[in-house]
Amino acid sequence: MGLNLGYAVVGLRGASRDECEEPLEMASVAHALTGGLRAVGGAGESVARHAGEIAQLAWQSVQATFRGQVAFRDFIIQAYAMGVESLPLVLVTAILSGVVTSQQGGYQFTGSIPLYVLGSVVTNGVVLELGPVMTAIVFIGRVGARITAEVGTMQVSEQIDAIYSLGRDPVRMLAAPRILAGMLAMPFLVGLANGVGAMAGMVAARSTIGLGYQSFLYGARLFWHSYDLFYSLMKAEMFGFIIPLISVHMGLLTRGGAEGVGRATTSSVVFMIIAVLVADALFPPLFLN
């Protein structure tokens, strides 16, 4: 009888321990959920704040442009740095994109469908997607990161404050010329990338699967629409607006010396890539359908 009572006591003690552990587990779950919701809310607040500041910077740049407050010399310097100096890397990227697309398409199409269709696949793939997006990625690394580092260095060295103290507008001096130069340089770069990428794909198709130039061009013309080129240049114009805008904005937010400039540049590159990919995803339903 005593043995049975002993087992009963042990059972009661075990039940009381479980009853104590359950509220602790529920409290930890609630704490984790609260922390997760707080993190999501903080991220949403940060995105909304950045979006509002970027929109304000864009509006101020547009106002400075239409009021004729942009220095033509600064615009030319930035356009040359963004367009001409970025050209070699953009062309190399376009050639490789066209060659890889042609090789992959030739491997997939051989023995299944007429090979001349490869001309349409390569041309439309480069013009509609690879040309604008790959050029934008190169532009981000080549131009966007540089702008953020430049403006960020000016911010941490108090040059921006000096501009304000002289009664001048940093937006007019820094943002507007770079945004206008980006909107000029990107369509130029994308147009060249489209042509070079398509030609590289044509040469690759000839050398890998023996598709003649005439057959390639026949396939390219078969499914070609003149609107496709306009669509590609619209993308380029939008990317040329987004990238300098975000890079200047992130540069103006830089704090904390050289380490802060490095953090701002890294964050800027990530932010610009995400913005370009989101804009690229929104373009087809808005302008192709």
Backbone as CSV, one residue per row, in Angstrom:
resi,resn,N_x,N_y,N_z,CA_x,CA_y,CA_z,C_x,C_y,C_z
1,MET,0.849,-1.217,0.000,0.000,0.000,0.000,0.868,1.245,0.000
2,GLY,1.936,1.178,0.811,2.855,2.311,0.821,3.539,2.490,-0.501
3,LEU,3.822,1.330,-1.153,4.461,1.408,-2.464,3.562,2.100,-3.460
4,ASN,2.282,1.796,-3.423,1.327,2.449,-4.327,1.239,3.937,-4.052
5,LEU,1.259,4.298,-2.767,1.205,5.713,-2.438,2.445,6.431,-2.928
6,GLY,3.587,5.740,-2.861,4.816,6.352,-3.358,4.724,6.657,-4.830
7,TYR,4.199,5.711,-5.590,4.028,5.945,-7.018,3.060,7.086,-7.280
8,ALA,2.026,7.210,-6.441,1.054,8.291,-6.617,1.699,9.638,-6.382
9,VAL,2.570,9.716,-5.352,3.240,10.980,-5.073,4.151,11.368,-6.218
10,VAL,4.910,10.362,-6.724,5.794,10.650,-7.850,5.002,11.133,-9.045
11,GLY,3.848,10.501,-9.282,3.012,10.922,-10.409,2.527,12.335,-10.242
12,LEU,2.162,12.707,-9.022,1.695,14.068,-8.803,2.807,15.072,-9.013
13,ARG,4.010,14.714,-8.531,5.132,15.626,-8.726,5.442,15.814,-10.208
14,GLY,5.382,14.676,-10.986,5.623,14.797,-12.430,4.579,15.669,-13.100
15,ALA,3.340,15.541,-12.708,2.285,16.347,-13.313,2.480,17.810,-12.999
16,SER,2.882,18.125,-11.781,3.075,19.533,-11.436,4.231,20.127,-12.227
17,ARG,5.300,19.339,-12.512,6.425,19.847,-13.297,5.974,20.150,-14.720
18,ASP,5.170,19.233,-15.310,4.666,19.466,-16.669,3.785,20.696,-16.727
19,GLU,2.954,20.846,-15.677,2.080,22.013,-15.662,2.874,23.305,-15.572
20,CYS,4.035,23.259,-14.943,4.873,24.456,-14.846,5.613,24.726,-16.148
21,GLU,5.985,23.625,-16.857,6.756,23.806,-18.089,5.890,24.337,-19.225
22,GLU,4.605,23.960,-19.263,3.737,24.395,-20.357,3.608,25.912,-20.435
23,PRO,3.358,26.630,-19.333,3.315,28.104,-19.431,4.634,28.708,-19.873
24,LEU,5.767,28.069,-19.436,7.062,28.593,-19.867,7.238,28.449,-21.373
25,GLU,6.831,27.287,-21.924,6.934,27.088,-23.368,6.035,28.069,-24.117
26,MET,4.811,28.257,-23.625,3.906,29.208,-24.268,4.462,30.626,-24.202
27,ALA,5.097,30.972,-23.091,5.682,32.311,-22.964,6.836,32.499,-23.938
28,SER,7.664,31.443,-24.103,8.780,31.554,-25.048,8.277,31.666,-26.476
29,VAL,7.222,30.908,-26.818,6.641,31.013,-28.164,6.072,32.406,-28.397
30,ALA,5.352,32.920,-27.392,4.791,34.266,-27.527,5.893,35.311,-27.669
31,HIS,6.979,35.114,-26.910,8.105,36.055,-27.010,8.733,36.001,-28.400
32,ALA,8.881,34.775,-28.944,9.456,34.638,-30.287,8.553,35.279,-31.338
33,LEU,7.238,35.047,-31.215,6.306,35.654,-32.170,6.336,37.173,-32.076
34,THR,6.382,37.667,-30.851,6.440,39.120,-30.675,7.709,39.703,-31.289
35,GLY,8.835,39.010,-31.056,10.086,39.477,-31.649,10.050,39.440,-33.164
36,GLY,9.452,38.363,-33.726,9.349,38.285,-35.180,8.480,39.385,-35.755
37,LEU,7.328,39.621,-35.113,6.445,40.688,-35.585,7.106,42.054,-35.450
38,ARG,7.865,42.239,-34.363,8.566,43.508,-34.180,9.619,43.698,-35.280
39,ALA,10.315,42.615,-35.631,11.326,42.707,-36.693,10.682,43.010,-38.040
40,VAL,9.558,42.334,-38.327,8.859,42.593,-39.589,8.346,44.025,-39.632
41,GLY,7.778,44.472,-38.510,7.293,45.848,-38.464,8.406,46.862,-38.631
42,GLY,9.554,46.590,-37.990,10.694,47.497,-38.153,11.196,47.536,-39.579
43,ALA,11.243,46.352,-40.230,11.678,46.317,-41.627,10.697,47.063,-42.524
44,GLY,9.397,46.864,-42.273,8.404,47.580,-43.070,8.483,49.082,-42.879
45,GLU,8.708,49.490,-41.633,8.851,50.924,-41.362,10.082,51.497,-42.060
46,SER,11.183,50.728,-42.039,12.410,51.191,-42.700,12.210,51.319,-44.206
47,VAL,11.551,50.317,-44.808,11.299,50.375,-46.256,10.413,51.562,-46.604
48,ALA,9.359,51.774,-45.807,8.464,52.901,-46.070,9.188,54.237,-45.919
49,ARG,10.052,54.331,-44.914,10.809,55.575,-44.717,11.755,55.828,-45.883
50,HIS,12.471,54.784,-46.298,13.379,54.939,-47.437,12.612,55.306,-48.706
51,ALA,11.456,54.662,-48.898,10.664,54.951,-50.096,10.207,56.407,-50.110
52,GLY,9.775,56.904,-48.954,9.364,58.300,-48.890,10.506,59.263,-49.142
53,GLU,11.666,58.978,-48.565,12.825,59.856,-48.776,13.300,59.814,-50.225
54,ILE,13.269,58.627,-50.841,13.671,58.515,-52.247,12.696,59.260,-53.143
55,ALA,11.395,59.139,-52.847,10.403,59.869,-53.637,10.604,61.379,-53.514
56,GLN,10.903,61.842,-52.307,11.159,63.275,-52.112,12.403,63.721,-52.876
57,LEU,13.460,62.911,-52.841,14.679,63.240,-53.579,14.417,63.257,-55.081
58,ALA,13.611,62.311,-55.556,13.279,62.283,-56.986,12.505,63.535,-57.388
59,TRP,11.548,63.928,-56.560,10.754,65.114,-56.877,11.621,66.372,-56.885
60,GLN,12.510,66.498,-55.925,13.408,67.656,-55.896,14.330,67.676,-57.115
61,SER,14.772,66.502,-57.559,15.627,66.433,-58.747,14.857,66.824,-59.998
62,VAL,13.607,66.384,-60.086,12.772,66.761,-61.240,12.542,68.267,-61.254
63,GLN,12.257,68.833,-60.087,12.067,70.280,-60.012,13.327,71.028,-60.435
64,ALA,14.486,70.592,-59.958,15.743,71.249,-60.332,15.992,71.151,-61.829
65,THR,15.600,70.029,-62.428,15.806,69.851,-63.870,14.931,70.800,-64.670
66,PHE,13.650,70.847,-64.343,12.732,71.681,-65.118,12.934,73.173,-64.854
67,ARG,13.557,73.504,-63.759,13.870,74.911,-63.493,15.203,75.333,-64.104
68,GLY,15.870,74.406,-64.756,17.150,74.719,-65.379,18.267,74.957,-64.394
69,GLN,18.219,74.295,-63.241,19.210,74.515,-62.191,20.337,73.487,-62.201
70,VAL,20.357,72.615,-63.208,21.390,71.588,-63.294,22.569,72.123,-64.101
71,ALA,23.754,72.028,-63.543,24.955,72.504,-64.239,25.264,71.577,-65.414
72,PHE,25.329,72.148,-66.607,25.550,71.349,-67.814,26.902,70.646,-67.764
73,ARG,27.904,71.295,-67.216,29.243,70.694,-67.141,29.226,69.442,-66.262
74,ASP,28.559,69.517,-65.115,28.462,68.339,-64.250,27.726,67.203,-64.949
75,PHE,26.681,67.550,-65.673,25.912,66.540,-66.401,26.781,65.834,-67.437
76,ILE,27.572,66.574,-68.198,28.430,65.981,-69.226,29.492,65.083,-68.598
77,ILE,30.085,65.541,-67.504,31.105,64.733,-66.826,30.517,63.404,-66.346
78,GLN,29.342,63.472,-65.747,28.709,62.254,-65.251,28.268,61.347,-66.395
79,ALA,27.740,61.930,-67.459,27.307,61.120,-68.602,28.486,60.381,-69.228
80,TYR,29.619,61.047,-69.337,30.811,60.397,-69.890,31.272,59.260,-68.978
81,ALA,31.304,59.522,-67.676,31.753,58.491,-66.735,30.813,57.292,-66.730
82,MET,29.513,57.541,-66.830,28.552,56.447,-66.790,28.461,55.699,-68.116
83,GLY,28.501,56.432,-69.218,28.290,55.806,-70.512,29.555,55.279,-71.147
84,VAL,30.472,56.156,-71.470,31.669,55.771,-72.220,32.567,54.858,-71.393
85,GLU,32.796,55.202,-70.141,33.703,54.403,-69.320,33.107,53.051,-68.931
86,SER,31.792,52.911,-68.989,31.153,51.625,-68.688,31.041,50.733,-69.916
87,LEU,31.313,51.275,-71.082,31.061,50.560,-72.331,31.830,49.245,-72.447
88,PRO,33.135,49.182,-72.177,33.842,47.901,-72.354,33.247,46.758,-71.539
89,LEU,32.971,47.004,-70.261,32.424,45.950,-69.412,31.023,45.548,-69.861
90,VAL,30.218,46.512,-70.288,28.873,46.211,-70.772,28.933,45.349,-72.029
91,LEU,29.829,45.665,-72.946,29.929,44.898,-74.188,30.413,43.473,-73.926
92,VAL,31.374,43.314,-73.027,31.833,41.965,-72.681,30.688,41.148,-72.091
93,THR,29.921,41.755,-71.200,28.773,41.070,-70.602,27.739,40.711,-71.654
94,ALA,27.478,41.618,-72.602,26.502,41.352,-73.657,26.958,40.207,-74.553
95,ILE,28.232,40.190,-74.913,28.751,39.107,-75.761,28.584,37.755,-75.070
96,LEU,28.971,37.682,-73.820,28.859,36.420,-73.089,27.401,36.002,-72.918
97,SER,26.511,36.958,-72.678,25.087,36.635,-72.541,24.535,36.064,-73.835
98,GLY,24.865,36.691,-74.969,24.392,36.191,-76.254,24.944,34.821,-76.584
99,VAL,26.231,34.601,-76.315,26.858,33.307,-76.606,26.239,32.201,-75.758
100,VAL,26.082,32.440,-74.465,25.522,31.423,-73.576,24.078,31.110,-73.952
101,THR,23.281,32.132,-74.243,21.890,31.903,-74.645,21.821,31.078,-75.921
102,SER,22.670,31.382,-76.885,22.683,30.641,-78.144,23.102,29.190,-77.929
103,GLN,24.115,28.971,-77.127,24.580,27.607,-76.880,23.527,26.781,-76.155
104,GLN,22.907,27.357,-75.144,21.871,26.634,-74.407,20.669,26.343,-75.297
105,GLY,20.258,27.340,-76.088,19.132,27.124,-76.992,19.435,26.084,-78.050
106,GLY,20.637,26.124,-78.617,21.005,25.124,-79.610,20.992,23.720,-79.046
107,TYR,21.450,23.571,-77.810,21.432,22.253,-77.166,19.996,21.760,-76.974
108,GLN,19.084,22.644,-76.608,17.707,22.248,-76.353,16.933,21.978,-77.641
109,PHE,17.220,22.729,-78.699,16.402,22.662,-79.906,16.854,21.597,-80.893
110,THR,18.092,21.167,-80.823,18.606,20.220,-81.809,17.795,18.926,-81.789
111,GLY,17.236,18.587,-82.958,16.462,17.360,-83.097,15.022,17.467,-82.668
112,SER,14.566,18.638,-82.254,13.184,18.760,-81.768,12.368,19.758,-82.583
113,ILE,12.874,20.954,-82.805,12.157,21.973,-83.569,13.119,22.580,-84.582
114,PRO,12.594,23.304,-85.585,13.490,23.929,-86.573,14.507,24.842,-85.895
115,LEU,15.745,24.729,-86.315,16.813,25.469,-85.656,16.729,26.966,-85.888
116,TYR,16.047,27.388,-86.964,15.984,28.831,-87.207,15.223,29.563,-86.104
117,VAL,14.408,28.815,-85.334,13.694,29.430,-84.209,14.685,29.982,-83.185
118,LEU,15.894,29.424,-83.174,16.908,29.919,-82.247,17.197,31.399,-82.459
119,GLY,17.077,31.865,-83.706,17.283,33.287,-83.970,16.311,34.157,-83.200
120,SER,15.058,33.720,-83.131,14.060,34.480,-82.372,14.312,34.391,-80.874
121,VAL,14.679,33.199,-80.404,14.906,33.015,-78.970,16.059,33.891,-78.484
122,VAL,17.156,33.872,-79.226,18.321,34.659,-78.819,18.024,36.148,-78.906
123,THR,17.459,36.575,-80.031,17.207,38.006,-80.227,16.224,38.547,-79.199
124,ASN,15.085,37.861,-79.046,14.090,38.348,-78.090,14.583,38.222,-76.652
125,GLY,15.319,37.147,-76.362,15.841,36.993,-75.008,16.813,38.094,-74.636
126,VAL,17.675,38.458,-75.581,18.643,39.519,-75.315,17.956,40.872,-75.242
127,VAL,17.090,41.155,-76.200,16.476,42.485,-76.277,15.489,42.713,-75.134
128,LEU,14.663,41.723,-74.850,13.611,41.924,-73.858,14.100,41.789,-72.419
129,GLU,15.110,40.954,-72.187,15.468,40.657,-70.804,16.961,40.795,-70.513
130,LEU,17.782,40.010,-71.191,19.192,39.956,-70.812,19.911,41.277,-71.038
131,GLY,19.629,41.931,-72.147,20.293,43.198,-72.423,20.050,44.243,-71.347
132,PRO,18.787,44.569,-71.055,18.532,45.584,-70.019,18.978,45.164,-68.616
133,VAL,18.676,43.920,-68.222,18.939,43.521,-66.838,20.433,43.347,-66.583
134,MET,21.137,42.656,-67.473,22.573,42.467,-67.271,23.320,43.798,-67.338
135,THR,22.887,44.677,-68.226,23.504,46.006,-68.272,23.240,46.765,-66.979
136,ALA,22.035,46.627,-66.434,21.721,47.295,-65.166,22.584,46.750,-64.030
137,ILE,22.808,45.440,-63.999,23.654,44.861,-62.952,25.081,45.396,-63.060
138,VAL,25.599,45.444,-64.294,26.936,46.017,-64.502,26.956,47.487,-64.088
139,PHE,25.901,48.205,-64.435,25.793,49.629,-64.115,25.782,49.845,-62.604
140,ILE,25.119,48.957,-61.884,25.091,49.062,-60.423,26.491,48.911,-59.841
141,GLY,27.207,47.884,-60.295,28.547,47.668,-59.767,29.551,48.707,-60.212
142,ARG,29.379,49.180,-61.446,30.362,50.111,-62.009,30.072,51.564,-61.630
143,VAL,28.803,51.936,-61.584,28.416,53.337,-61.395,27.740,53.565,-60.046
144,GLY,26.737,52.734,-59.730,25.975,52.956,-58.509,26.826,52.918,-57.256
145,ALA,27.701,51.917,-57.163,28.575,51.823,-55.989,29.515,53.020,-55.902
146,ARG,30.000,53.468,-57.054,30.907,54.631,-57.049,30.193,55.887,-56.568
147,ILE,28.961,56.099,-57.027,28.213,57.288,-56.616,27.968,57.266,-55.108
148,THR,27.546,56.117,-54.587,27.309,56.024,-53.145,28.578,56.299,-52.357
149,ALA,29.694,55.748,-52.806,30.960,55.983,-52.106,31.367,57.450,-52.171
150,GLU,31.190,58.077,-53.333,31.545,59.494,-53.471,30.698,60.368,-52.555
151,VAL,29.378,60.218,-52.668,28.479,61.053,-51.870,28.629,60.728,-50.388
152,GLY,28.807,59.451,-50.058,29.003,59.074,-48.663,30.265,59.671,-48.070
153,THR,31.336,59.688,-48.850,32.575,60.315,-48.381,32.383,61.809,-48.165
154,MET,31.647,62.450,-49.068,31.346,63.868,-48.881,30.510,64.092,-47.620
155,GLN,29.614,63.156,-47.331,28.764,63.306,-46.152,29.567,63.166,-44.868
156,VAL,30.394,62.143,-44.760,31.127,61.929,-43.507,32.246,62.949,-43.323
157,SER,32.711,63.551,-44.405,33.739,64.597,-44.288,33.131,65.993,-44.187
158,GLU,31.795,66.055,-44.021,31.057,67.299,-43.791,31.100,68.245,-44.994
159,GLN,31.374,67.725,-46.176,31.308,68.565,-47.372,29.866,68.920,-47.725
160,ILE,28.935,68.007,-47.430,27.518,68.304,-47.679,27.064,69.460,-46.798
161,ASP,27.473,69.447,-45.527,27.135,70.555,-44.630,27.738,71.863,-45.126
162,ALA,28.935,71.788,-45.684,29.562,72.998,-46.228,28.769,73.543,-47.409
163,ILE,28.225,72.642,-48.228,27.394,73.086,-49.356,26.155,73.804,-48.847
164,TYR,25.525,73.235,-47.801,24.360,73.895,-47.208,24.738,75.259,-46.631
165,SER,25.876,75.328,-45.966,26.276,76.584,-45.327,26.560,77.680,-46.346
166,LEU,26.905,77.293,-47.563,27.131,78.274,-48.630,25.837,78.675,-49.334
167,GLY,24.722,78.130,-48.857,23.440,78.475,-49.446,23.149,77.774,-50.758
168,ARG,23.836,76.677,-51.034,23.628,75.942,-52.268,22.891,74.638,-51.971
169,ASP,22.292,74.081,-53.003,21.442,72.908,-52.850,22.209,71.654,-53.268
170,PRO,22.453,70.709,-52.341,23.150,69.477,-52.720,22.383,68.640,-53.739
171,VAL,21.046,68.708,-53.694,20.257,67.954,-54.666,20.553,68.437,-56.076
172,ARG,20.600,69.753,-56.239,20.884,70.314,-57.556,22.304,69.987,-58.006
173,MET,23.233,69.938,-57.061,24.630,69.709,-57.412,24.975,68.231,-57.555
174,LEU,24.348,67.367,-56.755,24.755,65.967,-56.702,23.747,65.020,-57.338
175,ALA,22.477,65.165,-56.994,21.486,64.182,-57.435,21.052,64.398,-58.878
176,ALA,20.604,65.605,-59.199,20.015,65.849,-60.521,20.976,65.556,-61.675
177,PRO,22.241,66.013,-61.650,23.134,65.692,-62.782,23.359,64.199,-62.951
178,ARG,23.452,63.469,-61.859,23.696,62.033,-61.943,22.472,61.280,-62.438
179,ILE,21.301,61.701,-62.014,20.080,61.047,-62.482,19.878,61.296,-63.970
180,LEU,20.054,62.531,-64.406,19.920,62.828,-65.837,20.959,62.069,-66.657
181,ALA,22.188,62.004,-66.158,23.234,61.273,-66.875,22.910,59.786,-66.950
182,GLY,22.363,59.230,-65.872,21.976,57.823,-65.896,20.868,57.549,-66.891
183,MET,19.899,58.454,-66.983,18.800,58.278,-67.932,19.262,58.439,-69.375
184,LEU,20.362,59.133,-69.591,20.936,59.229,-70.937,21.835,58.039,-71.245
185,ALA,22.638,57.623,-70.263,23.637,56.581,-70.517,23.020,55.194,-70.642
186,MET,22.024,54.884,-69.834,21.490,53.526,-69.829,20.854,53.125,-71.161
187,PRO,19.982,53.926,-71.782,19.468,53.527,-73.101,20.569,53.352,-74.139
188,PHE,21.581,54.210,-74.093,22.717,54.077,-75.003,23.426,52.740,-74.787
189,LEU,23.704,52.396,-73.543,24.390,51.146,-73.239,23.532,49.933,-73.573
190,VAL,22.249,49.998,-73.253,21.365,48.860,-73.519,21.179,48.652,-75.017
191,GLY,21.041,49.736,-75.776,20.921,49.593,-77.225,22.131,48.896,-77.827
192,LEU,23.323,49.292,-77.414,24.536,48.629,-77.904,24.609,47.185,-77.413
193,ALA,24.245,46.955,-76.167,24.275,45.594,-75.628,23.311,44.685,-76.376
194,ASN,22.143,45.196,-76.743,21.185,44.396,-77.505,21.776,43.958,-78.844
195,GLY,22.333,44.912,-79.581,22.889,44.584,-80.891,24.078,43.649,-80.801
196,VAL,25.002,43.934,-79.910,26.204,43.106,-79.773,25.850,41.714,-79.253
197,GLY,24.925,41.635,-78.296,24.525,40.333,-77.771,23.857,39.465,-78.817
198,ALA,22.973,40.059,-79.635,22.314,39.291,-80.696,23.325,38.813,-81.737
199,MET,24.266,39.661,-82.123,25.282,39.254,-83.101,26.194,38.172,-82.536
200,ALA,26.553,38.291,-81.272,27.373,37.249,-80.651,26.627,35.921,-80.620
201,GLY,25.325,35.969,-80.349,24.531,34.748,-80.378,24.459,34.146,-81.768
202,MET,24.386,34.985,-82.788,24.352,34.493,-84.167,25.659,33.797,-84.536
203,VAL,26.778,34.404,-84.172,28.082,33.785,-84.448,28.227,32.477,-83.675
204,ALA,27.777,32.459,-82.425,27.864,31.237,-81.626,26.997,30.130,-82.209
205,ALA,25.811,30.480,-82.726,24.945,29.474,-83.346,25.592,28.882,-84.591
206,ARG,26.289,29.701,-85.347,26.981,29.207,-86.541,28.121,28.260,-86.156
207,SER,28.855,28.602,-85.130,30.037,27.811,-84.779,29.706,26.553,-83.986
208,THR,28.579,26.528,-83.270,28.270,25.378,-82.412,27.324,24.381,-83.068
209,ILE,26.257,24.851,-83.699,25.287,23.922,-84.296,25.184,24.082,-85.805
210,GLY,26.007,24.946,-86.390,26.023,25.094,-87.838,24.842,25.845,-88.420
211,LEU,24.157,26.648,-87.624,23.025,27.430,-88.123,23.549,28.620,-88.916
212,GLY,23.153,28.711,-90.180,23.635,29.788,-91.029,23.112,31.147,-90.605
213,TYR,23.829,32.160,-91.038,23.426,33.516,-90.683,22.051,33.859,-91.242
214,GLN,21.777,33.454,-92.477,20.482,33.760,-93.086,19.345,33.079,-92.333
215,SER,19.563,31.820,-91.926,18.527,31.117,-91.166,18.308,31.776,-89.808
216,PHE,19.398,32.189,-89.170,19.279,32.877,-87.883,18.483,34.169,-88.036
217,LEU,18.815,34.957,-89.048,18.111,36.222,-89.264,16.662,35.987,-89.662
218,TYR,16.406,34.911,-90.405,15.020,34.583,-90.761,14.203,34.304,-89.500
219,GLY,14.757,33.504,-88.593,14.053,33.228,-87.345,13.882,34.468,-86.489
220,ALA,14.895,35.339,-86.484,14.790,36.572,-85.700,13.688,37.477,-86.235
221,ARG,13.590,37.576,-87.566,12.550,38.432,-88.163,11.165,37.823,-88.030
222,LEU,11.102,36.507,-87.949,9.808,35.830,-87.956,8.948,36.227,-86.760
223,PHE,9.556,36.411,-85.610,8.803,36.727,-84.390,9.183,38.096,-83.821
224,TRP,9.741,38.941,-84.660,10.192,40.248,-84.187,9.077,41.273,-84.250
225,HIS,8.967,42.084,-83.208,8.039,43.212,-83.178,8.847,44.466,-82.866
226,SER,8.574,45.519,-83.580,9.323,46.760,-83.352,9.109,47.291,-81.939
227,TYR,7.965,46.940,-81.335,7.696,47.381,-79.969,8.695,46.783,-78.978
228,ASP,9.273,45.625,-79.329,10.213,44.979,-78.415,11.407,45.882,-78.107
229,LEU,11.914,46.555,-79.123,13.045,47.458,-78.902,12.626,48.649,-78.047
230,PHE,11.438,49.180,-78.304,10.928,50.286,-77.494,10.762,49.852,-76.038
231,TYR,10.260,48.637,-75.844,10.093,48.088,-74.496,11.437,47.974,-73.788
232,SER,12.444,47.499,-74.506,13.784,47.363,-73.936,14.352,48.714,-73.516
233,LEU,14.164,49.721,-74.350,14.693,51.049,-74.028,13.900,51.712,-72.898
234,MET,12.609,51.389,-72.789,11.847,51.878,-71.636,12.405,51.309,-70.333
235,LYS,12.712,50.017,-70.365,13.351,49.417,-69.193,14.654,50.129,-68.854
236,ALA,15.452,50.361,-69.888,16.742,51.019,-69.672,16.558,52.403,-69.067
237,GLU,15.570,53.132,-69.555,15.316,54.476,-69.024,14.919,54.418,-67.555
238,MET,14.075,53.454,-67.211,13.664,53.311,-65.816,14.837,52.915,-64.929
239,PHE,15.645,51.967,-65.392,16.814,51.570,-64.605,17.804,52.723,-64.468
240,GLY,17.963,53.494,-65.528,18.856,54.644,-65.473,18.384,55.720,-64.517
241,PHE,17.099,55.725,-64.215,16.550,56.653,-63.221,16.691,56.095,-61.809
242,ILE,16.407,54.805,-61.643,16.390,54.193,-60.317,17.782,54.119,-59.701
243,ILE,18.754,53.682,-60.489,20.077,53.378,-59.929,20.774,54.621,-59.372
244,PRO,20.909,55.716,-60.133,21.546,56.903,-59.531,20.742,57.491,-58.376
245,LEU,19.418,57.412,-58.468,18.577,57.958,-57.402,18.841,57.245,-56.082
246,ILE,18.829,55.921,-56.103,19.064,55.160,-54.876,20.496,55.348,-54.384
247,SER,21.447,55.377,-55.305,22.849,55.503,-54.890,23.118,56.850,-54.221
248,VAL,22.540,57.926,-54.741,22.703,59.232,-54.097,22.011,59.243,-52.737
249,HIS,20.819,58.686,-52.676,20.075,58.641,-51.414,20.860,57.905,-50.331
250,MET,21.400,56.739,-50.668,22.161,55.978,-49.679,23.450,56.695,-49.298
251,GLY,24.042,57.411,-50.236,25.232,58.188,-49.906,24.937,59.304,-48.923
252,LEU,23.795,59.959,-49.086,23.424,61.047,-48.180,23.109,60.554,-46.772
253,LEU,22.782,59.276,-46.626,22.479,58.713,-45.308,23.711,58.177,-44.588
254,THR,24.867,58.266,-45.215,26.080,57.662,-44.662,26.496,58.350,-43.367
255,ARG,26.837,57.536,-42.386,27.361,58.029,-41.113,28.489,57.097,-40.673
256,GLY,29.418,57.622,-39.861,30.381,56.749,-39.214,31.707,56.567,-39.910
257,GLY,32.183,57.557,-40.621,33.523,57.498,-41.187,33.673,56.497,-42.315
258,ALA,34.909,55.997,-42.473,35.208,55.093,-43.584,34.415,53.797,-43.489
259,GLU,34.249,53.288,-42.276,33.463,52.072,-42.098,32.015,52.294,-42.511
260,GLY,31.481,53.455,-42.190,30.123,53.781,-42.597,29.975,53.884,-44.100
261,VAL,30.989,54.409,-44.779,30.957,54.475,-46.241,30.902,53.069,-46.831
262,GLY,31.688,52.155,-46.267,31.657,50.774,-46.741,30.306,50.127,-46.538
263,ARG,29.706,50.328,-45.364,28.382,49.764,-45.100,27.339,50.358,-46.030
264,ALA,27.396,51.667,-46.230,26.422,52.326,-47.098,26.550,51.837,-48.538
265,THR,27.765,51.635,-49.009,27.966,51.157,-50.375,27.417,49.751,-50.549
266,THR,27.688,48.884,-49.578,27.158,47.517,-49.647,25.636,47.513,-49.627
267,SER,25.049,48.263,-48.698,23.589,48.342,-48.622,23.004,48.925,-49.895
268,SER,23.676,49.902,-50.460,23.189,50.531,-51.682,23.155,49.540,-52.834
269,VAL,24.210,48.745,-52.986,24.251,47.761,-54.072,23.121,46.748,-53.919
270,VAL,22.918,46.255,-52.707,21.835,45.298,-52.472,20.481,45.934,-52.769
271,PHE,20.273,47.138,-52.281,19.015,47.850,-52.479,18.757,48.086,-53.964
272,MET,19.793,48.485,-54.711,19.626,48.753,-56.141,19.310,47.484,-56.921
273,ILE,19.970,46.384,-56.591,19.691,45.125,-57.286,18.251,44.697,-57.053
274,ILE,17.793,44.775,-55.803,16.407,44.409,-55.506,15.441,45.317,-56.251
275,ALA,15.709,46.622,-56.260,14.824,47.564,-56.948,14.769,47.278,-58.443
276,VAL,15.911,46.967,-59.050,15.941,46.664,-60.486,15.158,45.388,-60.782
277,LEU,15.335,44.355,-59.967,14.629,43.099,-60.208,13.127,43.252,-59.996
278,VAL,12.728,44.028,-58.995,11.296,44.271,-58.782,10.704,45.046,-59.955
279,ALA,11.401,46.092,-60.403,10.925,46.852,-61.559,10.865,45.978,-62.802
280,ASP,11.852,45.098,-62.972,11.860,44.198,-64.124,10.677,43.240,-64.083
281,ALA,10.309,42.777,-62.879,9.165,41.880,-62.753,7.843,42.591,-63.018
282,LEU,7.780,43.892,-62.757,6.541,44.643,-62.968,6.352,45.074,-64.418
283,PHE,7.423,45.098,-65.193,7.323,45.585,-66.563,6.455,44.709,-67.475
284,PRO,6.624,43.372,-67.502,5.817,42.575,-68.440,4.309,42.718,-68.271
285,PRO,3.760,42.591,-67.036,2.304,42.761,-66.947,1.824,44.169,-67.272
286,LEU,2.684,45.161,-67.101,2.271,46.539,-67.359,2.404,46.928,-68.828
287,PHE,3.432,46.421,-69.512,3.745,46.933,-70.846,3.768,45.880,-71.949
288,LEU,3.734,44.592,-71.601,3.722,43.569,-72.645,2.350,42.957,-72.858
289,ASN,1.475,43.030,-71.869,0.153,42.423,-71.996,-0.888,43.429,-72.455
